[in-house]
Amino acid sequence: MNVVEAGDGFRVHYRSAGSGRRLVLVHGAGPGAEVTFGHLVDRFTDIATVVLPDLAGSDAAPDTGGAELTIANLVEHVRAVVEDGGDEPVDLVGFSLGAPVVVAVASTHPALVRRLVPVAGFSRADEVMRNQFIAWKRLADDAEGFGRLGTATGFSRDFLNSIGRAGVEELALNMKPTPSTLRQLDLVLGLDIRHLLTGVRAETLVIGETQDGTVPVANARELAAGIPGAEYVEVDCGHVGLFERPDEFVALIRGFIGRP
């Protein structure tokens, strides 16, 4: 495990695996890098050095070092990790909350990013997201209710029906309203990076998810439309598509970052 100190004093922990050009995978709200991307790492290590940072405010790194949890600080955490690993620009993938983070990195530090892949992303919390996240916050004292809402919106109908009642119950119990997650929900509610979109210069592939109940797919379409020259593709899955359809996501990302 590597550690680098960011500008706000937070010590970012990250691990690396593989060899070749760096592929930095930035997680969303909740558990952290290993839970989000750990099952996919070995599927990239033959073509890239995969880097998994745990951002401040996640369950894996709940202590922010006394700094406020802001999009600007999360951008600095990713910047610190990228610069700690060398001088070459990286390929940057961000999932959910990680998507606006990596877009902001690419806009404010263009020399650091070669190719950019926001997954299930957004540039602001629209009214559908805002109301849902407020509802989540109000279930802070009801762990079961919080988990059930997160499961119902985080996965597609087809996926939940395919894993059966026992599988759904397990998912619902695993999603908890930790203090870290609740702080990140607050961050999402106030997030707006629309003014940064036109500053992105990296080649960009935006991936939307047609059955996304957490970040409705219109948000990914809006994100892609605001980034100059961005390509856009959709996968037929729910918000946690990295688990529902991992083969499709791996193929899309490998194909994009592997271009000459």
C-alpha positions, 0 to 999 in steps of 0.5 A, spaced: 500 500 500 502 506 498 501 513 501 501 520 499 499 527 502 495 531 498 495 539 499 489 539 504 493 534 509 489 528 507 494 522 506 491 518 500 492 510 501 492 507 494 495 500 491 497 498 484 498 492 480 500 490 473 505 494 469 504 499 463 501 505 462 497 507 469 489 506 469 487 510 475 480 507 478 476 512 482 470 509 486 464 513 488 460 514 494 460 509 500 465 503 501 471 505 497 476 502 491 476 495 493 469 494 494 467 498 487 473 495 483 477 490 486 473 484 482 476 487 476 483 489 477 486 482 474 482 484 468 486 490 466 493 488 469 496 485 462 495 492 459 496 497 465 498 498 471 492 499 475 491 504 481 486 504 486 486 510 491 481 511 497 478 518 497 477 521 503 470 520 506 469 513 504 468 508 508 475 505 507 478 512 509 473 516 513 477 520 516 478 527 512 484 529 516 480 535 518 479 538 511 472 539 509 469 534 504 469 538 497 469 536 490 476 540 490 479 536 495 477 530 492 480 532 485 487 534 489 487 527 492 487 524 485 492 529 483 496 527 488 496 520 487 497 521 479 503 525 480 506 520 485 506 515 480 510 518 475 510 524 469 506 520 464 499 522 463 494 517 466 487 513 463 482 515 468 476 512 470 471 514 475 464 511 477 458 515 480 461 520 485 468 518 482 465 521 475 465 528 476 471 527 480 475 525 474 472 530 470 474 535 474 481 533 474 481 532 467 479 540 466 483 543 472 489 539 470 489 537 463 496 535 463 495 529 467 490 525 463 490 522 457 484 518 456 477 519 461 472 514 462 466 517 467 461 511 468 454 512 471 456 520 472 453 527 472 455 534 472 450 536 478 444 533 482 438 534 478 431 534 482 430 526 481 437 525 484 436 531 489 429 528 492 432 521 492 438 523 496 434 527 501 430 521 502 436 516 503 439 521 508 432 521 512 433 514 513 440 515 517 437 512 523 433 506 519 439 501 516 434 496 513 430 502 510 436 505 507 439 498 505 433 497 501 432 503 498 439 503 495 438 496 493 432 498 489 435 504 486 442 501 485 440 495 481 436 493 475 429 489 475 432 484 471 438 483 475 435 483 482 430 478 479 435 474 477 439 473 484 432 471 487 430 473 494 436 471 498 441 475 494 436 481 494 436 480 502 444 480 502 445 486 498 440 490 502 443 488 509 450 490 506 448 497 504 449 501 510 448 509 512 455 510 515 457 517 517 462 517 511 456 515 506 452 520 509 457 525 508 458 524 501 451 524 500 451 531 502 457 532 497 453 530 491 447 534 493 451 540 493 455 538 487 455 542 480 461 542 475 457 544 469 462 550 468 468 545 468 466 541 462 468 545 456 475 545 459 476 537 458 481 536 453 482 529 454 479 523 449 473 522 453 468 516 453 462 517 457 458 510 459 451 511 461 446 506 464 439 505 461 436 502 468 440 506 473 435 508 478 440 512 482 443 517 477 438 517 471 441 516 465 439 523 462 445 525 467 450 521 463 447 524 457 448 531 459 455 530 462 457 527 455 453 533 451 457 538 455 464 535 454 467 537 447 468 531 442 466 526 448 464 519 445 457 516 449 455 509 449 450 506 454 449 499 457 443 496 459 444 495 466 442 498 473 447 503 477 452 498 479 453 495 472 460 494 474 457 488 478 451 486 473 455 486 467 462 486 468 464 483 461 461 489 458 464 494 462 471 491 461 471 490 454 469 498 453 474 500 457 479 496 455 477 498 447 478 505 449 484 506 453 487 501 448 487 505 442 493 507 438 
